[in-house]
Amino acid sequence: MADKTVSTVSDAPESAASIDATPETEVLPSVDSEFKTPIDEEAKALALAIAEAADDRKAGNITILQTGDVSYLADYFVIVTGFSNVQVRAIANTIEGTVEDSFNRQPLRTEGMSEGRWVLKDYGDVIVHIFMPTDREYYDLEAFWGHAERIEFQPTSPLNR
């Protein structure tokens, strides 16, 4: 499909003498061209650091989804499993400490710490979900966001080498 041309007309001129006979022209990409949001490298680094912090607390089934192309909520989701309420809270606390130390950021919002079954930490560009296994299976965010690209995560923890 050919590129579209759009003509724009500026606001009414101050005098008739200032009228330009040549309109400004802007070339827009064709409608069927594939649009992808550029990858935010800082957000990706944050998501990977969060995954690493979760791995340090022995979180299971660590998944990183790049959601920027399919949602306005965040650029990345990090989804992990904790196997007890205490572990879920410990993972959440470790993530918060790591992000504060390495990125000088606090979560915009944290939910679920008192229950410890599903803790959500919202860093704006990255949202973290820490689930107990039954809750993770029930809500199945990976299926809900199945059209999001999965990002490869290889833990650097010595226990996982």
C-alpha positions in Angstrom: 0.0 0.0 0.0 1.4 3.4 -0.9 2.2 6.0 1.8 -0.5 8.6 2.5 0.1 12.3 2.1 -1.6 14.7 4.5 -1.7 18.5 3.9 -1.9 20.8 6.8 -3.0 24.4 6.9 -1.7 26.6 9.7 -4.0 28.9 11.6 -5.4 32.0 9.9 -2.5 34.3 8.9 -2.1 37.8 10.3 -2.5 39.4 6.9 -3.3 38.2 3.4 0.3 39.0 2.3 1.6 36.2 4.6 -0.3 33.5 2.9 2.0 30.8 1.4 0.6 29.1 -1.7 2.4 25.9 -0.9 0.9 23.9 1.9 3.1 22.0 4.3 3.2 18.3 3.5 3.8 15.4 5.9 4.3 11.8 4.8 2.7 9.2 7.0 3.6 5.5 7.0 1.1 3.2 5.2 -1.7 1.9 7.3 -0.7 -1.8 6.9 2.9 -1.3 8.0 3.7 -3.2 11.2 3.9 -1.1 14.2 6.1 -2.1 17.1 7.0 -0.1 20.2 10.7 0.4 20.5 12.2 -1.7 23.3 12.9 0.3 26.4 16.3 -1.0 27.4 16.1 0.4 31.0 12.7 -1.3 31.5 14.1 -4.6 30.1 17.2 -4.3 32.5 14.8 -3.7 35.4 12.7 -6.7 34.4 15.8 -8.9 34.2 17.1 -7.6 37.6 13.7 -8.4 39.2 13.8 -11.9 37.8 17.3 -12.3 39.1 16.3 -11.1 42.6 13.4 -13.5 42.6 15.7 -16.3 41.6 18.0 -15.4 44.5 15.0 -16.2 46.8 14.4 -19.5 44.9 11.3 -18.4 43.2 10.0 -20.9 40.7 8.8 -20.7 37.1 10.2 -17.2 36.4 8.5 -15.7 33.3 9.1 -12.4 31.7 6.6 -11.1 29.2 7.2 -8.1 27.0 3.7 -6.5 27.1 4.5 -3.0 25.7 3.2 -4.0 22.2 -0.1 -5.5 23.5 -1.0 -3.3 26.6 -0.6 0.2 27.9 -0.3 -1.1 31.4 3.4 -1.8 31.4 6.3 -2.7 29.1 7.1 -5.9 31.0 5.4 -8.3 33.4 7.6 -10.5 35.6 5.6 -13.5 36.9 7.1 -15.8 39.5 6.0 -18.5 42.0 6.7 -18.7 45.7 5.9 -21.9 47.5 4.7 -20.5 50.9 3.3 -17.2 52.1 6.6 -16.5 53.8 8.5 -17.1 50.6 6.2 -14.9 48.6 6.7 -12.0 51.0 10.5 -12.7 51.1 10.7 -12.6 47.2 8.7 -9.3 47.2 11.0 -7.8 49.8 14.2 -8.9 48.0 12.9 -7.5 44.7 12.1 -4.2 46.4 15.5 -4.0 47.9 17.3 -4.9 44.7 15.4 -2.4 42.7 16.0 0.3 45.3 19.7 -0.4 45.4 20.3 -0.9 41.7 17.8 1.5 40.1 17.0 3.9 43.0 13.3 3.3 42.5 10.4 2.4 44.8 7.3 0.6 43.6 4.4 3.0 42.7 2.1 0.5 44.4 2.3 -2.8 46.3 -0.7 -5.1 46.9 -1.1 -8.4 48.7 1.8 -8.3 51.2 -0.4 -9.1 54.2 -1.9 -12.2 52.6 1.2 -13.4 50.8 -0.7 -15.4 48.2 -0.4 -12.9 45.3 1.8 -9.9 45.7 1.8 -7.3 43.0 4.5 -4.6 42.7 4.0 -1.9 40.1 7.1 -0.1 39.0 5.3 1.7 36.1 7.1 0.2 33.2 7.4 -3.2 34.9 4.7 -5.0 36.9 5.7 -7.9 39.1 3.3 -10.8 40.1 4.5 -13.1 42.8 2.0 -16.0 43.2 1.4 -19.1 45.3 1.1 -22.1 42.9 -2.7 -22.5 43.2 -3.3 -18.7 42.6 -0.9 -18.6 39.7 -2.7 -21.6 38.1 -6.1 -20.1 38.7 -5.4 -16.6 37.3 -3.1 -18.0 34.5 -1.7 -14.6 33.4 0.6 -16.3 30.9 -2.5 -17.5 29.0 -4.3 -14.2 29.3 -1.2 -12.4 28.0 -0.4 -15.3 25.6 0.1 -12.9 22.6 2.9 -11.1 24.5 6.5 -12.0 23.6 8.4 -14.1 26.2 11.8 -12.8 27.1 14.5 -15.4 27.8 15.8 -15.5 31.4 18.8 -17.5 32.4 19.5 -17.2 36.1 23.0 -16.4 37.1 22.6 -17.8 40.6 25.2 -20.5 41.4 22.5 -22.8 42.5 21.0 -22.9 39.0 24.1 -23.4 37.0 
